[in-house]
């Protein structure tokens, strides 16, 4: 991600220069995304939510959905400065928040004190161009192309959002209980998480099951109290405790299967 940000910063003048070959009123804005901050998109272990990439040895932002960072501007230096202040982040697999980002860039309108993407005025003879600079994982053979996902149900996000965003997305809603008369199995979060993970394995996005977290589900599709990663590599035997909807219990992380979890 760091090298992508550097490339984007260096290209600021070229981007505006090229756009101004078509129109003198060209402007550029900037936003960033990682993924929805819920399972199965990111690790919800508290330490990972605070800093998802400690191995980098540098400050690392928490994972997040799309965030608007710079209103449309004609100043390439301002653009470069804002991109330069952006810090890296991380999640469990490829960044999949691009679908949300593109939709918001395309549709969200300016609101006093909030968004700047819509500062285009009433003239409809205008064009918005979206540039998706999603990072690809070069260390995983066979992974190609930008990974866009629209998998809200896999994260138990069953209801649409509550309207326009304001730059920093609100705290994700808690997973809702099943509606009256609906079988819990239809909305069980672990079942959705596992289905999404297996779908990615079948699609060849991972070399083996050891490269992805496969949740431990009970017979009704909810999370079992103890969750563990695959037993190989640097995270060998990493386990933690969760509630039945997958929310981690603070202070329960352990290695070698050491996590002792209360019964469900």
N, C-alpha and C positions, 0 to 999 in steps of 0.2 A: 504493500500500500504506500509506503514511504516514497519509493521510486516513482509510482504513478502520480503522487501529489507533486513531486518535483517536475515531472514532465508537463503536467497541466499548468504549473506556475510559469514555466519557461515559454509555453505556447500561448500565453495570454495575449501578447501583442499580435501574434500571427492570426489568432482567432478573430480578434476585432478587425485587424487589417483586411482579412479575407471577407468578412461580413460587410465591411464598408465599401467593398468593390460593388456590392449590390445596393446598399442604402447607406446614406450618411447618418441615419438615426439608429444604427445598430447598437445594442447594449448587451451585456452579459451579466449573469448572476451565478450564484454558487450555493449548493447544498450538499449534504452527505448523508449516507445511510449505511447501516450494517444489516440488521434484521430485526424482526419483531422480538422484543425482549422477553419472550416466554418460551418454554419447551414446545416443540423439539428444535427450535431454531438456534437458541443459545443455551449455554450451561447456566442453570439458575442456582448453582452453588454460590453462596454469598461472596466468597473470595473471587470467583470468576466474574460475577456481575460487577464487582468494583474494578477489577483489572483483568480482562480476559486474555492478555498475552504477556505474562510476567517474564517469559523466557527472553523477551527482546531487551530487557535491561533498560527500558526507557518508559516515561509516562505513557499510559495507554488508556484511552477513553472507554467508559462502559459501552456495551453494545446498545444500539438504539434503532428505532425506525427512522424514516427520512426526516431530516431537520433542515429548515431553511436558514442559511447563514449570511448571504449577501444579496441585497436587493439589486435589481437591474441597474447597471452603471455603465457609463462610457469610458471609465478610467481604468486602463489596463494595469496601472501600478496598484490601485486599490484592490483589484481582483487578485493580483499576485500576492499582495500582503495578506489578504484574508485566507487564501489557500495555504500560504506558508505557516499560518497559525494553527492549521488543522492537525490534530494528533491522530495516530493510528489507533485502530480498535481491532476486534476479532469476534468470531463466533464459532459454532461447532463445525460448519462446513463452508461451502461457497456462500458469499453474501447474496441473499435472496430478496432483499428489500427493494430491488430496482423497480418492480412493478408498481409499488406504492409511490415511489419517487417520480416515475414518469407520469402517473395519473395526476399527482399533485402539481407538478410543473405545468401540465397541460390545462388543468381545470381551475386551480385555486386562484381566486381573485384578490386584489389588494384590499386590505381592511386597515383602517386607521390604527397605527400602533402595531400592526402585524405583518402580513405578507407583502412581498414586493414583486412577486412573479406577475401579478396582474396589472402592473402599472403601465399599461399599454394604451389607455384611453379608449374612447368609444369607436374609433375608426376600425372597422373590421378588415381593412386591407393591410393586415399585418400577419407575420408568421413567427411562430415560436419554434426554435430548434432545440431539441434535448440531446445532450451528449452524455452517454452513460459510460463512466470510466470504472466499471466493475473489475476488481482484481481477480485474475485467474490463478489457480493453484498449479504452478509449474512442476511441483514435486509429485503430482499424482498422474501417472501415465494414463492416457485415454480421456482425460477431462478436457473438453473443448467447449468453446462458446460461452456466452454470458448466461448465467443461471438465473432465470426469473421464475419465481414460484408464487402461486396464488393458493396457499394451503392454509387459510384461516382455520377451517375445522380441525386440522391436525394439532393446532395449538389451543383448541377448545374456544376459539373466538367465533361464536355462532351468530352474533348480532352485528349489523353494520355500524360504522363509526357514527359519532354524534354530530358531525358537521365539519366546518372548515377548521384547519389546523392553524396554530398561531406561532410557528417557528420551532418551538420545542414540544414534541408530542406529549399528551397527558399520560399519566401512569396507566399501563394497560389494565383493562377491567379484570376483576377476578373471574375465575371460571364459573359460569352460572350452573345452578342445579338444573336437572332435567325438568322440562315443563310437565304439568300435570297430565297423566295419562300416557306419557312417553317413557318407554323402557330406558333405564339408565344405561344399558349397553350401547344405545345409539349415540350417546353423548360422552361416553367414558373417555377421559383424556389419554390414558395410557394406550388404549387400543388405537386411537388416532395417531399418536406418536409412533407406535410400532409400525403401523401400516405405512406411514410416510417414510420411515427408515428403510423398510424392506423394499419399497418402491424405488428408492435411490440405489439400493444394492442391485436390484434387477436391471436398472438402467445402466449399470456399469460405472457409476460415479465413484465407487470405492473399490479398491483392490480385493478387500475381504471384509468380513463382518468385524474383524478386529480394528478396522479403521473408523468405525462409527459406533456411537453409543446406542445399544438396543435395550430399551427399558424392560424391566421385570414386571409383568402385569399379572393381576389376579384373575380369577375365573370370570369376574364381571367386567373386566376391562379397565380397572383402576390400578394405580401403582401399588406394588407391594412395599412394605416399610423400608426394605433395604435395597438400594440400587448400586450396581458396580459396573465399572468399565471392563472391557475385554482384558483378560489377564496376559498382556504382553506389552512390550515397549516401555517407555519412561513412566507411564501412568499405571504400571502393572499393579493390579489389586486395589485400585482406588475405589473406595466405597463411601456411601453417605446415606443418611436416613431422610425420608420424605413422608408427607402426609398422603392420603389416598388420591389426591389430585396432582401430586408431583412437586409440591412446594417443599424445598429443602428445609430441614430442621437445623437451626443454628448449632454450631459446635459439634457436629456429628461426623465430620469427614475423617476418614482413616485409611490406612494402607494395609495390604495383606489381608483384607477381609475383616479388619479390626473394628469396624463400625458396629456398635451394638444398638439396635433400634427397638423402640417399644412396639408391642403388637398393634396391629391396625384396630 
